[in-house]
Amino acid sequence: MTTNRILMLLKTRGPMTAKDLASHLKITGEGARLQLVKHMEEGLVTVKTDVTGVGRPKQYYSLTDLGNAEFPDTHAELTVKLIDIIKASLGENAHQTVIDTYEEEGKIRYMNELTGHSDLEQKIAKLAEIRTKEGYMAEYTKEETGYYFIENHCPICAVAKTCPGFCSAELNTFRYVLGDKVEINRIDHMIKGDRRCVYQITETGPGSTKVPPLY
């Protein structure tokens, strides 16, 4: 449905004009605006006017918190409660054990799925495929000097906000499965208020150069 596709585009591409949405969806500008007005009435979409530059102001549409909630946060409430129970009843050591186990399980599982992929780009592409299946809406871009691994959604965001150790565990897992000849840095982070999580991946072998900022 066009409705779902609009929400998906705003989720994966960020703020867009009605004209840009219409172009992507191959519908009329008026059709896009009607859908956007409907979403605004539902509280799923908001609009901001950009008056910078020359010419008429542009209106950019983006998802509200309610709009983002249309994309699943896997068993968020229950998982947060369980983490809180572990911390309260079993202590901080047990809480850290849960995080460590999550990290080790991820390393083993991802390494098994990456078996047979020796090229860095193949590994990144496979990792994006795996993470997308897990609900992270992952993709990557290749620049002249490296890669950007992008996750447009986080199905464990509520848990990560309560317990940032899970985010550290995932970053450690990426570093482990992509090997010791790459440098990985998280440059955008959802729990810090960014729209998505972005990882900068740079090869560290002879002749490699630093990846420039994404923006």
Secondary structure per residue as TSV (DSSP state, phi and psi in degrees):
chain	resnum	aa	ss	phi	psi
A	1	M	-	360.0	146.9
A	2	T	H	-58.0	-39.2
A	3	T	H	-56.0	-52.2
A	4	N	H	-64.8	-34.9
A	5	R	H	-68.6	-34.5
A	6	I	H	-64.3	-46.8
A	7	L	H	-62.4	-39.1
A	8	M	H	-64.4	-43.2
A	9	L	H	-63.7	-43.3
A	10	L	H	-66.4	-30.4
A	11	K	H	-70.7	-45.2
A	12	T	H	-88.9	-24.9
A	13	R	H	-110.1	-10.8
A	14	G	-	81.7	-167.1
A	15	P	S	-54.7	134.7
A	16	M	B	-139.9	155.2
A	17	T	-	-84.2	163.0
A	18	A	H	-61.7	-35.4
A	19	K	H	-64.3	-43.9
A	20	D	H	-65.2	-42.0
A	21	L	H	-61.7	-44.4
A	22	A	H	-60.0	-40.8
A	23	S	H	-64.1	-44.5
A	24	H	H	-64.7	-37.9
A	25	L	H	-91.2	-7.3
A	26	K	T	58.4	46.7
A	27	I	S	-127.1	173.1
A	28	T	-	-74.1	157.4
A	29	G	H	-60.4	-38.7
A	30	E	H	-64.4	-39.4
A	31	G	H	-62.3	-42.5
A	32	A	H	-63.7	-43.5
A	33	R	H	-63.7	-38.9
A	34	L	H	-62.3	-42.6
A	35	Q	H	-65.7	-39.4
A	36	L	H	-66.0	-40.8
A	37	V	H	-61.2	-41.7
A	38	K	H	-59.9	-45.7
A	39	H	H	-66.3	-34.7
A	40	M	H	-66.6	-39.7
A	41	E	H	-64.7	-31.3
A	42	E	H	-81.3	-8.4
A	43	G	T	82.9	12.3
A	44	L	S	-88.7	-25.0
A	45	V	E	-131.5	144.4
A	46	T	E	-125.8	166.0
A	47	V	E	-133.6	142.5
A	48	K	E	-128.7	143.2
A	49	T	E	-99.1	129.1
A	50	D	E	-102.9	115.3
A	51	V	-	-103.6	7.2
A	52	T	-	-77.0	157.3
A	53	G	S	83.4	-174.6
A	54	V	S	-96.2	147.0
A	55	G	S	100.3	-171.0
A	56	R	S	-68.7	145.7
A	57	P	-	-58.4	147.6
A	58	K	E	-109.1	143.5
A	59	Q	E	-104.0	124.0
A	60	Y	E	-110.2	128.2
A	61	Y	E	-99.7	141.9
A	62	S	E	-147.3	166.9
A	63	L	E	-78.3	142.9
A	64	T	-	-84.6	177.6
A	65	D	H	-59.2	-37.3
A	66	L	H	-66.7	-37.2
A	67	G	H	-65.5	-42.1
A	68	N	H	-63.5	-30.0
A	69	A	T	-69.0	-13.0
A	70	E	T	-67.0	-18.1
A	71	F	S	-100.2	131.1
A	72	P	-	-64.9	137.9
A	73	D	-	-111.5	100.2
A	74	T	T	-52.1	111.2
A	75	H	T	46.0	42.6
A	76	A	H	-56.0	-54.0
A	77	E	H	-62.1	-45.1
A	78	L	H	-64.2	-43.7
A	79	T	H	-63.6	-42.7
A	80	V	H	-61.0	-42.6
A	81	K	H	-62.3	-42.3
A	82	L	H	-63.5	-42.0
A	83	I	H	-61.9	-43.2
A	84	D	H	-63.1	-39.1
A	85	I	H	-64.5	-42.7
A	86	I	H	-61.6	-45.6
A	87	K	H	-64.0	-42.4
A	88	A	H	-73.8	-40.0
A	89	S	H	-94.9	-30.3
A	90	L	H	-111.1	-13.3
A	91	G	-	96.6	171.2
A	92	E	H	-65.5	-33.2
A	93	N	H	-63.2	-41.8
A	94	A	H	-66.7	-38.2
A	95	H	H	-60.4	-45.4
A	96	Q	H	-66.3	-33.5
A	97	T	H	-62.6	-38.4
A	98	V	H	-61.7	-44.6
A	99	I	H	-64.2	-45.6
A	100	D	H	-61.8	-40.2
A	101	T	H	-66.4	-41.0
A	102	Y	H	-58.7	-44.1
A	103	E	H	-65.5	-47.2
A	104	E	H	-65.0	-39.7
A	105	E	H	-62.8	-41.3
A	106	G	H	-64.2	-42.4
A	107	K	H	-59.8	-46.3
A	108	I	H	-65.4	-46.6
A	109	R	H	-65.2	-45.4
A	110	Y	H	-68.2	-39.5
A	111	M	H	-61.1	-40.6
A	112	N	H	-62.6	-40.8
A	113	E	H	-74.1	-23.5
A	114	L	T	-90.9	1.0
A	115	T	T	-56.0	130.3
A	116	G	T	93.2	-5.0
A	117	H	-	-107.8	102.1
A	118	S	-	-98.5	-30.0
A	119	D	S	-72.9	138.5
A	120	L	H	-59.0	-45.6
A	121	E	H	-64.5	-37.0
A	122	Q	H	-61.1	-41.2
A	123	K	H	-64.3	-44.1
A	124	I	H	-64.8	-42.4
A	125	A	H	-62.8	-42.4
A	126	K	H	-66.5	-40.8
A	127	L	H	-62.4	-40.1
A	128	A	H	-62.5	-39.8
A	129	E	H	-63.6	-45.1
A	130	I	H	-62.7	-47.5
A	131	R	H	-67.1	-32.9
A	132	T	H	-64.8	-41.8
A	133	K	H	-61.9	-28.3
A	134	E	T	-85.7	-1.8
A	135	G	T	102.5	9.1
A	136	Y	-	-89.3	-4.6
A	137	M	-	49.7	54.6
A	138	A	E	-88.3	150.8
A	139	E	E	-155.3	173.2
A	140	Y	E	-145.7	157.1
A	141	T	E	-124.1	148.9
A	142	K	E	-110.6	122.3
A	143	E	E	-104.9	178.8
A	144	E	T	-60.0	-34.0
A	145	T	T	-117.9	10.7
A	146	G	E	167.7	-158.7
A	147	Y	E	-131.2	154.8
A	148	Y	E	-123.2	121.0
A	149	F	E	-99.0	121.7
A	150	I	E	-120.0	131.2
A	151	E	E	-118.2	113.3
A	152	N	S	-83.3	-10.7
A	153	H	-	-147.4	151.4
A	154	C	-	-127.4	107.8
A	155	P	T	-73.0	-5.5
A	156	I	T	-119.6	25.9
A	157	C	H	-59.4	-42.0
A	158	A	H	-61.1	-40.5
A	159	V	H	-67.8	-42.7
A	160	A	H	-63.1	-35.1
A	161	K	H	-66.6	-36.1
A	162	T	H	-76.5	-34.5
A	163	C	-	-138.7	86.1
A	164	P	T	-59.8	-15.0
A	165	G	H	-58.2	-27.0
A	166	F	H	-67.9	-34.6
A	167	C	H	-66.8	-41.3
A	168	S	H	-63.1	-38.3
A	169	A	H	-63.6	-40.1
A	170	E	H	-68.3	-40.6
A	171	L	H	-63.0	-42.0
A	172	N	H	-61.6	-37.8
A	173	T	H	-65.4	-44.1
A	174	F	H	-59.5	-45.2
A	175	R	H	-61.9	-37.6
A	176	Y	H	-68.6	-48.6
A	177	V	H	-77.3	-23.2
A	178	L	H	-89.0	-7.6
A	179	G	-	97.7	168.1
A	180	D	T	-88.1	6.7
A	181	K	T	-103.6	16.5
A	182	V	E	-130.3	153.2
A	183	E	E	-111.4	130.9
A	184	I	E	-124.1	126.8
A	185	N	E	-131.6	136.2
A	186	R	E	-84.9	115.9
A	187	I	E	-104.1	-19.2
A	188	D	E	-128.8	142.0
A	189	H	-	-142.8	120.8
A	190	M	G	-59.3	-41.0
A	191	I	G	-73.0	-6.5
A	192	K	G	-99.6	6.9
A	193	G	T	103.8	-2.3
A	194	D	-	-75.0	158.3
A	195	R	S	-70.0	-26.7
A	196	R	S	-153.1	171.1
A	197	C	E	-100.3	130.3
A	198	V	E	-127.4	130.6
A	199	Y	E	-113.4	130.8
A	200	Q	E	-93.8	122.8
A	201	I	E	-117.8	118.7
A	202	T	E	-124.3	130.2
A	203	E	E	-71.3	139.8
A	204	T	-	-110.7	13.6
A	205	G	S	-75.0	179.8
A	206	P	T	-56.6	131.9
A	207	G	T	83.8	-1.0
A	208	S	-	-75.8	154.3
A	209	T	-	-127.0	161.3
A	210	K	-	-68.8	138.0
A	211	V	-	-73.7	132.2
A	212	P	-	-72.1	161.6
A	213	P	-	-56.4	150.0
A	214	L	-	-70.6	-28.9
A	215	Y	-	-107.7	360.0
